Amino acid sequence: MKLQNFAENQWVSGADDGNQLRSAIDGSIVATIDTTGINFKGMLNYARRVGGPNLRQYTFHERALMLKKLAQYLMKGKKEFYDLSTQTGATQDDSYIDIDGGISTLFVYSSKGRREMPNDRIYVDGQPEILSRQGTFVGQHIYTPRHGAAVHINAYNFPCWGMLEKLAPCLLAGVPAIVKPASSTAYLTELIARRMIESKILPEGAVQLICGCVGDLFTHLTCQDFVAFTGSKTTAEKLQQHPRIVGESVHFTAETDSLNSSILGPDATPGTPEFDLFVNEIIREMTSKAGQKCTAIRRIIAPSNSAADLVRALSTRLAEIRVGHPASEKVDMGALASHSQRDEVRSRVNDLSAEAEIVFGNEEQFELIDADAEKGAFFMPTLLHCTKPLSASAVHSVEAFGPVSTVLPYDNLDEAIELARLGGGSLAGSIVTNDNGVAREVVLGCATWHGRMLIINRHCAAESTGHGSPLPHLVHGGPGRAGGGEELGGIRGALHYMQRTALQGSPETLAAIGNRWIRGGIET
C-alpha cells in the first residue's frame, strides 16, 4: 500500500517509490511513503484561500456541531482503525487510548464550543474597560480566527489522538489545518484522515494531509500561519530557528521530550493504600503503549527508607507482565512502534546504566507470546535504581522512550522537590500522598516546572484518570525541556489559533461588533 497525500482537495501519490514502513510485530512491509512532487506552496495557499473562508463563514456553534458529527462518524467505523493499529505494536487497550481517546476529544470540544463560546464568529474576551469619565469611550478585547493555515507536525506514538487533539480546537477556532504525521505510523493516520474527508462533514479545504517529508513547506509560511509540533527537542529547536519562522514571527508551539517524575510521599510507607496506588501507577505508566507516552513516568522519586521495598514490589509486578503479539488476549504489553525505536531505547538504557543499576529487565531472557523477538520491535520492561540521584546526570537528561523507568531515592522533601526540578521542565508530574501539607509543599516547589500535576490518594484514586493521560479539559504542555508550549485546556486551546485584539470606541459600536451589550450603550 502506498500512502497518499491529500493536497488541494485531491488524493495525490508521491512521484517516487518512497520509504518502506514496516510492521512493529514482524517487520513485514505495511506501506510506503513519499511526498516527491507535492506542491507545498499550493497547499498553504489553498488552505488560506479556500479552507479558511469556508470555515470562518460558520459560527463557533456551527463548527462545534461539525466536530460532533465527525466524532460520531469516526466512532461508528472505528473497528478498521483498531485492526490497523495492531501493526503499530499497540494492544487493544493501547489502541483505546489512541483511537477512542482521540475521537472523545472531538466530542469534548464540540460540547465546550457550544457551552462556553457564543453562537457568533467573534469571541469576546473579558469585561469592557471604561476609558473615559463619561463612559462614551471604552475598550474591549476580542478573538478572531487567524487568516492562515495551521501546520500540525505529530509524533509516531499516537497516530490518531495526536492528529485529533490538535484538529479539534483548531477547527473550532475556524482555522484550516495541514496535518503531517510521523512516518513510522502514518498509515493509521492516513486511514483515519481518509475517512474524515470521505464523510464530507468538514468544508472543503479544512484539512489537508502530508505523508512524508514536508519539503519546502516552511519557506512559504507567513505571520498568519501557525505551527504546532510534537516530537524531539532537537527537531523542535531546528524548526524554531527556520528563517521563515523567525522572519515572519510565525506562531510556533512545541511539545517535546519530558523526563516526567512521580513522587512517593514520605507518609506513603509500605502497607498504606498510597504505597499500593503508587506501585499500580508506575506499572501502568511503564507498560501502557509500551512506555511510549510523552507523559510516562521516567523518574520514580521515593523515600530512601522505602526504596528497597518499592524496587521489590515493582520487580514482582513487572515479572507478571506478558509481552508479545498485541492482538493476543494473553498479552499485556505489545511492541515498540518501530525497530529503529527499539534500538534507540536499547542504546538509551545503556547510557542510563552507567550511573544506575538495572534491577529488573534482561533482554536475553524474556519470553514472547505469539511473536518472534528477531522480527518484532519488542523490548522488555526495564527498571533501574540510581542510589545517588542528586549527583547523577544521565537520569535527568537521557530519556529511554519505552518501558523504562528509574528509582531515585530522597532523604527529605526538599530533595524530592529538587529531583523533580532536575528534569528541566516536564509535561506531567505527580505525587502520591495522603498528607495535604506534603501535597501543598510539593506543588509550591514544583508547579512552575510542570504543565500538569496530579495529586493522588485513597480518596480520589478510584476515579482518577492517572498520571499519563492528557485531558482535553486541561492544558497539555510544559516549560523548558518539555518544549515551552501549551495545547488543549478547553477553550484555551481554540484561542491559541486566534488573534486577540483590543478594540476602542463607543459602547454602541463595540456592542454591535461583539454582539454583547456594554454599559453606556443603547438599551432596547
C-alpha positions as CSV (number, residue, x, y, z in Angstrom):
1,M,0.0,0.0,0.0
2,K,1.4,3.4,-1.0
3,L,0.2,6.2,1.3
4,Q,-1.2,9.2,-0.4
5,N,-1.2,12.9,0.4
6,F,-4.4,15.0,0.4
7,A,-3.5,18.2,-1.3
8,E,-5.7,20.9,-2.7
9,N,-8.8,18.7,-2.4
10,Q,-7.2,15.7,-4.2
11,W,-5.5,12.5,-3.1
12,V,-2.0,12.5,-4.6
13,S,0.8,9.9,-4.6
14,G,4.4,10.9,-4.4
15,A,6.3,10.6,-7.7
16,D,9.0,8.2,-6.3
17,D,8.7,4.7,-4.7
18,G,9.3,6.2,-1.3
19,N,10.4,4.7,2.0
20,Q,9.1,1.4,3.4
21,L,7.1,1.4,6.6
22,R,7.3,-1.9,8.5
23,S,5.1,-3.7,11.0
24,A,6.2,-3.4,14.6
25,I,5.2,-7.0,15.1
26,D,7.0,-8.9,12.4
27,G,8.9,-6.5,10.2
28,S,6.7,-7.0,7.2
29,I,6.1,-4.0,4.9
30,V,2.8,-2.3,5.7
31,A,3.1,0.7,3.4
32,T,5.4,3.0,1.5
33,I,5.5,6.8,2.0
34,D,6.6,9.6,-0.3
35,T,5.9,13.3,-1.0
36,T,8.1,13.9,-4.0
37,G,6.4,16.3,-6.4
38,I,3.9,17.7,-3.9
39,N,3.2,21.4,-4.2
40,F,3.6,22.6,-0.7
41,K,3.2,26.2,-1.5
42,G,0.0,25.4,-3.3
43,M,-1.3,23.5,-0.2
44,L,-0.7,26.5,2.0
45,N,-2.3,28.9,-0.4
46,Y,-5.3,26.5,-0.8
47,A,-5.8,26.4,3.0
48,R,-5.7,30.2,3.2
49,R,-7.8,30.9,0.0
50,V,-10.4,28.1,0.3
51,G,-10.2,26.3,3.7
52,G,-10.1,29.5,5.8
53,P,-13.1,31.3,4.3
54,N,-15.1,28.1,4.2
55,L,-14.6,27.6,8.0
56,R,-14.9,31.3,9.0
57,Q,-18.3,31.6,7.5
58,Y,-19.7,29.4,10.3
59,T,-20.2,30.4,13.9
60,F,-18.5,28.6,16.8
61,H,-21.6,26.6,17.5
62,E,-21.9,25.5,13.9
63,R,-18.3,24.4,13.8
64,A,-18.8,22.6,17.1
65,L,-21.6,20.7,15.6
66,M,-19.4,19.6,12.8
67,L,-16.9,18.2,15.3
68,K,-19.8,16.2,17.0
69,K,-20.9,14.8,13.6
70,L,-17.3,13.9,12.7
71,A,-16.8,12.2,16.1
72,Q,-20.0,10.2,15.6
73,Y,-18.9,9.2,12.1
74,L,-15.5,8.0,13.2
75,M,-16.8,6.2,16.2
76,K,-19.1,4.1,14.0
77,G,-16.3,2.9,11.8
78,K,-13.5,2.6,14.3
79,K,-13.1,-1.2,14.0
80,E,-10.9,-0.8,10.9
81,F,-8.8,1.7,12.8
82,Y,-8.3,-0.8,15.6
83,D,-7.3,-3.6,13.2
84,L,-4.6,-1.5,11.5
85,S,-3.4,-0.1,14.9
86,T,-2.2,-3.5,15.8
87,Q,0.6,-3.1,13.2
88,T,2.0,-0.2,15.3
89,G,2.6,-2.7,18.2
90,A,-0.5,-1.4,20.1
91,T,-2.7,-3.8,22.2
92,Q,-6.4,-3.3,22.3
93,D,-6.1,-1.2,25.4
94,D,-3.3,0.9,23.8
95,S,-5.5,1.5,20.8
96,Y,-8.4,2.5,23.0
97,I,-6.2,5.4,24.4
98,D,-5.2,6.5,20.9
99,I,-8.4,5.9,18.9
100,D,-11.3,6.3,21.4
101,G,-9.3,9.0,23.2
102,G,-8.8,11.0,20.0
103,I,-12.4,10.7,19.0
104,S,-13.5,11.7,22.5
105,T,-11.5,14.9,22.2
106,L,-13.7,15.9,19.3
107,F,-16.8,15.3,21.4
108,V,-15.4,17.4,24.3
109,Y,-14.5,20.3,22.1
110,S,-17.9,20.1,20.4
111,S,-19.6,20.3,23.8
112,K,-17.3,23.1,25.1
113,G,-17.7,25.1,21.9
114,R,-21.5,25.2,22.3
115,R,-21.5,25.7,26.1
116,E,-18.6,28.2,26.5
117,M,-18.4,30.1,23.2
118,P,-21.1,32.3,21.6
119,N,-23.1,31.4,18.6
120,D,-21.1,34.0,16.7
121,R,-17.9,34.4,14.7
122,I,-16.2,36.7,17.3
123,Y,-15.2,35.7,20.8
124,V,-15.4,38.5,23.3
125,D,-12.7,38.3,26.0
126,G,-13.4,39.6,29.4
127,Q,-15.3,42.7,30.5
128,P,-15.2,46.1,28.8
129,E,-12.7,48.6,30.1
130,I,-14.1,52.1,30.8
131,L,-11.6,54.5,29.3
132,S,-13.3,57.9,29.8
133,R,-15.1,59.8,32.5
134,Q,-18.4,59.9,30.8
135,G,-18.3,56.3,29.6
136,T,-18.6,57.3,25.9
137,F,-15.2,55.8,25.1
138,V,-14.5,52.2,26.1
139,G,-12.2,49.2,25.3
140,Q,-12.9,45.6,24.7
141,H,-10.7,42.6,23.9
142,I,-11.9,40.1,21.2
143,Y,-10.5,37.0,19.5
144,T,-10.9,36.3,15.8
145,P,-9.5,33.3,13.7
146,R,-6.1,33.8,12.1
147,H,-6.3,34.1,8.3
148,G,-3.7,31.4,7.7
149,A,-3.0,27.7,7.9
150,A,-2.1,25.6,11.0
151,V,0.7,23.1,10.3
152,H,0.4,20.1,12.6
153,I,3.5,18.0,12.9
154,N,2.7,15.0,15.0
155,A,4.6,12.2,16.8
156,Y,4.5,8.5,16.0
157,N,3.2,7.2,19.3
158,F,-0.4,8.4,18.9
159,P,-1.3,8.4,15.2
160,C,-5.0,9.0,15.9
161,W,-5.1,11.1,19.1
162,G,-2.1,13.2,18.1
163,M,-4.0,14.3,15.0
164,L,-7.4,14.8,16.5
165,E,-6.3,16.6,19.7
166,K,-4.8,19.3,17.5
167,L,-7.6,19.4,15.0
168,A,-10.4,19.8,17.5
169,P,-9.5,23.2,18.9
170,C,-8.1,24.3,15.5
171,L,-11.3,23.7,13.6
172,L,-13.4,25.0,16.4
173,A,-11.4,28.3,16.1
174,G,-12.1,28.4,12.4
175,V,-8.5,27.7,11.1
176,P,-7.7,25.1,8.4
177,A,-5.0,22.6,9.1
178,I,-2.3,20.7,7.2
179,V,-1.5,17.5,9.1
180,K,1.9,15.9,8.9
181,P,2.0,12.6,10.9
182,A,5.3,10.9,11.9
183,S,6.2,8.5,9.1
184,S,6.6,5.2,11.1
185,T,2.8,5.0,11.9
186,A,1.5,7.3,9.3
187,Y,-0.5,4.5,7.7
188,L,-3.1,4.7,10.6
189,T,-3.3,8.5,10.4
190,E,-3.8,8.3,6.6
191,L,-6.7,5.8,7.0
192,I,-8.5,8.0,9.6
193,A,-7.9,11.2,7.6
194,R,-9.3,9.4,4.5
195,R,-12.5,8.5,6.3
196,M,-12.8,12.1,7.7
197,I,-12.6,13.5,4.2
198,E,-14.9,10.9,2.7
199,S,-17.6,11.9,5.2
200,K,-17.8,15.4,3.7
201,I,-18.7,16.7,7.1
202,L,-16.0,19.3,7.1
203,P,-16.0,22.1,4.5
204,E,-13.6,21.9,1.6
205,G,-10.0,22.9,2.4
206,A,-10.5,22.4,6.2
207,V,-7.9,19.6,6.4
208,Q,-5.0,18.5,4.2
209,L,-2.5,15.7,4.7
210,I,1.2,15.3,4.1
211,C,2.5,11.7,4.4
212,G,6.3,12.0,4.3
213,C,8.8,14.9,4.1
214,V,7.5,18.4,4.3
215,G,9.8,19.6,1.5
216,D,9.9,23.4,1.2
217,L,6.7,24.0,3.2
218,F,8.3,26.1,5.8
219,T,9.7,28.6,3.3
220,H,6.2,29.6,2.4
221,L,4.8,30.3,5.9
222,T,3.5,33.8,6.8
223,C,2.7,35.6,10.0
224,Q,-0.9,34.4,9.9
225,D,0.2,30.8,9.9
226,F,0.6,28.6,12.9
227,V,2.9,25.6,13.6
228,A,2.2,23.0,16.3
229,F,4.9,20.5,16.8
230,T,5.1,17.3,18.8
231,G,8.4,15.3,18.8
232,S,12.0,15.6,19.9
233,K,13.6,18.6,21.5
234,T,16.3,18.6,18.8
235,T,13.9,18.8,15.9
236,A,11.8,21.4,17.6
237,E,14.8,23.7,18.1
238,K,15.8,23.2,14.5
239,L,12.4,24.2,13.2
240,Q,12.1,27.1,15.6
241,Q,15.3,28.6,14.1
242,H,14.0,28.3,10.5
243,P,14.5,31.7,8.9
244,R,10.8,32.0,7.9
245,I,9.6,31.2,11.4
246,V,11.9,33.9,12.8
247,G,11.4,36.4,10.0
248,E,7.7,36.2,9.9
249,S,7.2,35.7,13.6
250,V,5.2,32.6,12.9
251,H,3.4,31.3,16.0
252,F,5.2,28.1,17.0
253,T,4.3,25.8,19.8
254,A,6.2,22.7,20.8
255,E,5.6,19.7,23.0
256,T,8.9,17.8,23.3
257,D,10.9,15.3,25.4
258,S,10.0,15.2,29.0
259,L,11.6,13.3,31.9
260,N,8.4,13.2,33.9
261,S,8.6,12.2,37.6
262,S,6.3,10.8,40.2
263,I,6.9,11.3,43.9
264,L,6.0,8.8,46.6
265,G,5.2,10.9,49.7
266,P,7.1,10.3,53.0
267,D,3.7,9.2,54.6
268,A,3.1,6.6,51.9
269,T,5.0,3.8,53.5
270,P,4.7,0.1,52.6
271,G,1.4,-1.2,53.7
272,T,-0.5,2.0,53.2
273,P,-3.1,2.4,50.4
274,E,-0.9,5.1,48.9
275,F,2.1,2.9,48.5
276,D,0.0,0.3,46.6
277,L,-1.5,3.1,44.5
278,F,2.0,4.3,43.6
279,V,3.1,0.8,42.5
280,N,0.0,0.5,40.3
281,E,0.6,3.9,38.7
282,I,4.2,3.1,37.9
283,I,3.4,-0.2,36.4
284,R,0.6,1.3,34.3
285,E,2.9,4.1,33.0
286,M,5.8,1.7,32.2
287,T,3.7,-0.7,30.2
288,S,0.8,1.3,28.6
289,K,1.7,1.9,24.9
290,A,4.9,0.0,25.8
291,G,6.0,3.1,27.7
292,Q,5.8,5.3,24.5
293,K,3.9,8.2,26.0
294,C,5.3,11.7,26.3
295,T,3.8,11.9,29.7
296,A,5.1,8.5,31.0
297,I,6.9,8.3,34.4
298,R,10.6,8.2,33.7
299,R,11.9,9.0,37.2
300,I,10.4,7.4,40.3
301,I,11.2,9.6,43.3
302,A,10.8,7.7,46.6
303,P,11.9,8.0,50.3
304,S,15.2,6.3,50.9
305,N,13.7,4.1,53.6
306,S,11.1,2.8,51.2
307,A,13.2,2.4,48.1
308,A,14.2,-1.2,48.6
309,D,10.6,-2.2,49.3
310,L,9.5,-0.3,46.2
311,V,12.0,-1.9,44.0
312,R,10.9,-5.4,45.2
313,A,7.2,-4.6,44.7
314,L,7.8,-3.1,41.2
315,S,10.0,-6.0,40.1
316,T,7.4,-8.6,41.3
317,R,4.7,-6.8,39.3
318,L,6.9,-6.4,36.2
319,A,7.6,-10.1,36.2
320,E,3.9,-10.7,35.7
321,I,3.7,-8.6,32.5
322,R,3.3,-10.7,29.4
323,V,4.9,-9.3,26.3
324,G,4.1,-10.4,22.8
325,H,1.8,-10.1,19.8
326,P,-0.6,-7.2,20.6
327,A,-3.6,-8.9,19.1
328,S,-3.3,-11.8,21.6
329,E,-5.7,-11.7,24.6
330,K,-2.9,-13.2,26.7
331,V,-0.6,-10.2,26.2
332,D,-0.3,-7.2,28.5
333,M,2.2,-5.2,26.5
334,G,2.9,-5.1,22.8
335,A,5.9,-3.8,20.7
336,L,7.6,-0.5,20.3
337,A,6.4,1.4,17.2
338,S,9.4,0.5,15.0
339,H,12.7,-1.4,15.0
340,S,14.7,1.8,15.0
341,Q,12.9,2.9,18.1
342,R,13.7,-0.5,19.8
343,D,17.4,0.1,19.0
344,E,17.2,3.7,20.3
345,V,15.7,2.5,23.6
346,R,18.3,-0.1,24.0
347,S,21.0,2.5,23.5
348,R,19.5,4.9,26.0
349,V,19.2,2.1,28.6
350,N,22.9,1.5,28.1
351,D,23.6,5.2,28.8
352,L,21.5,5.2,31.9
353,S,23.2,2.0,33.2
354,A,26.4,3.9,33.5
355,E,25.1,5.5,36.7
356,A,22.1,3.4,37.6
357,E,21.8,-0.4,38.2
358,I,19.4,-2.4,36.2
359,V,17.3,-4.2,38.9
360,F,14.7,-5.7,36.5
361,G,14.9,-6.5,32.8
362,N,17.1,-8.8,30.8
363,E,16.6,-8.7,27.1
364,E,18.3,-12.0,26.6
365,Q,16.0,-13.9,29.0
366,F,12.5,-12.8,28.3
367,E,9.8,-14.8,26.5
368,L,7.4,-13.5,23.9
369,I,3.8,-14.7,23.4
370,D,2.9,-15.5,19.7
371,A,5.8,-13.3,18.4
372,D,9.4,-13.5,17.2
373,A,11.9,-11.3,19.0
374,E,14.1,-11.2,15.9
375,K,11.4,-9.9,13.7
376,G,9.4,-7.7,16.0
377,A,10.3,-4.4,17.8
378,F,9.8,-5.8,21.3
379,F,11.5,-4.6,24.4
380,M,11.3,-6.0,27.9
381,P,10.1,-3.7,30.8
382,T,13.3,-2.4,32.5
383,L,13.6,-0.9,35.9
384,L,16.8,0.9,37.1
385,H,17.9,2.1,40.6
386,C,20.2,5.1,41.0
387,T,21.5,5.3,44.5
388,K,23.0,8.9,44.2
389,P,20.5,10.8,42.1
390,L,21.4,14.3,43.2
391,S,24.9,13.9,41.8
392,A,23.8,11.9,38.7
393,S,23.3,13.5,35.3
394,A,22.1,10.9,32.8
395,V,18.9,10.0,34.8
396,H,17.9,13.7,34.5
397,S,18.9,14.2,30.8
398,V,18.5,10.9,28.9
399,E,15.1,9.6,28.0
400,A,14.6,5.9,27.1
401,F,11.2,6.3,25.3
402,G,9.9,2.9,26.1
403,P,9.0,0.7,29.1
404,V,11.9,2.0,31.2
405,S,12.0,3.9,34.5
406,T,14.5,4.7,37.2
407,V,14.0,4.7,41.0
408,L,15.6,7.8,42.6
409,P,15.7,7.8,46.5
410,Y,15.4,11.0,48.6
411,D,16.1,11.7,52.3
412,N,13.8,14.7,52.8
413,L,11.0,16.5,50.9
414,D,13.4,19.3,49.7
415,E,15.5,16.7,48.0
416,A,12.4,15.2,46.4
417,I,11.4,18.6,45.0
418,E,14.9,19.2,43.7
419,L,15.0,15.8,42.0
420,A,11.7,16.7,40.2
421,R,13.1,20.0,39.1
422,L,16.3,18.4,37.7
423,G,14.2,17.1,34.8
424,G,14.4,20.7,33.4
425,G,10.7,21.1,32.8
426,S,8.1,18.4,32.4
427,L,4.7,17.8,30.8
428,A,3.4,15.9,33.8
429,G,4.4,15.3,37.4
430,S,2.5,13.5,40.2
431,I,2.7,12.9,43.9
432,V,1.0,10.1,45.8
433,T,0.3,11.2,49.4
434,N,-2.5,11.3,51.9
435,D,-0.9,14.4,53.6
436,N,-2.3,17.6,52.2
437,G,0.6,19.6,53.8
438,V,3.1,17.5,51.8
439,A,1.0,17.9,48.6
440,R,0.9,21.7,49.0
441,E,4.7,21.9,49.6
442,V,5.4,19.8,46.5
443,V,3.1,21.9,44.4
444,L,4.6,25.1,45.6
445,G,8.1,23.8,44.8
446,C,7.3,22.0,41.5
447,A,4.3,23.6,39.7
448,T,6.4,26.2,37.9
449,W,8.4,23.3,36.3
450,H,5.4,21.4,35.2
451,G,2.5,21.8,32.7
452,R,0.2,19.4,34.7
453,M,0.4,17.9,38.2
454,L,-1.6,15.0,39.6
455,I,-2.1,14.6,43.4
456,I,-3.5,11.2,44.1
457,N,-4.5,9.4,47.3
458,R,-7.1,6.9,48.6
459,H,-9.9,9.5,48.3
460,C,-9.7,10.1,44.5
461,A,-7.9,7.0,43.2
462,A,-11.0,5.2,42.1
463,E,-12.0,8.0,39.7
464,S,-8.5,9.3,38.8
465,T,-7.6,9.4,35.1
466,G,-4.0,8.7,36.0
467,H,-0.6,10.4,35.7
468,G,-0.1,9.9,32.0
469,S,-3.5,10.9,30.5
470,P,-3.7,14.3,29.0
471,L,-7.3,15.5,29.0
472,P,-8.9,17.9,26.6
473,H,-10.3,19.9,29.5
474,L,-6.8,20.6,30.9
475,V,-3.7,22.1,29.4
476,H,-1.1,19.8,27.9
477,G,2.4,21.1,27.5
478,G,5.2,22.1,29.8
479,P,8.2,24.5,30.3
480,G,11.8,24.1,29.5
481,R,12.8,20.7,28.2
482,A,9.1,19.9,27.6
483,G,9.0,22.5,24.8
484,G,7.5,25.5,26.4
485,G,4.2,25.1,24.6
486,E,0.6,24.5,25.5
487,E,-2.3,22.7,23.9
488,L,-5.8,21.7,24.8
489,G,-7.1,23.2,28.1
490,G,-10.6,23.5,26.9
491,I,-11.4,26.7,25.1
492,R,-7.9,28.0,25.8
493,G,-6.8,25.5,23.1
494,A,-9.0,27.2,20.5
495,L,-7.9,30.6,21.4
496,H,-4.3,29.7,20.6
497,Y,-5.3,29.6,17.0
498,M,-6.9,33.1,17.1
499,Q,-5.7,36.7,17.4
500,R,-6.5,38.7,20.4
501,T,-7.2,42.3,19.5
502,A,-8.0,45.3,21.7
503,L,-10.9,47.4,20.3
504,Q,-11.5,51.0,21.3
505,G,-14.7,53.0,20.5
506,S,-18.1,54.0,21.7
507,P,-20.2,51.5,23.7
508,E,-22.8,51.3,20.9
509,T,-20.2,50.5,18.2
510,L,-18.3,47.9,20.3
511,A,-21.5,46.3,21.4
512,A,-22.6,46.0,17.8
513,I,-19.2,44.3,16.8
514,G,-19.2,41.9,19.7
515,N,-23.0,41.3,19.8
516,R,-22.9,41.9,23.6
517,W,-24.3,44.9,25.4
518,I,-21.9,47.4,27.0
519,R,-22.8,49.8,29.8
520,G,-23.4,53.2,28.3
521,G,-24.7,51.8,25.0
522,I,-28.3,51.9,23.7
523,E,-30.7,49.8,25.8
524,T,-33.6,48.1,23.9
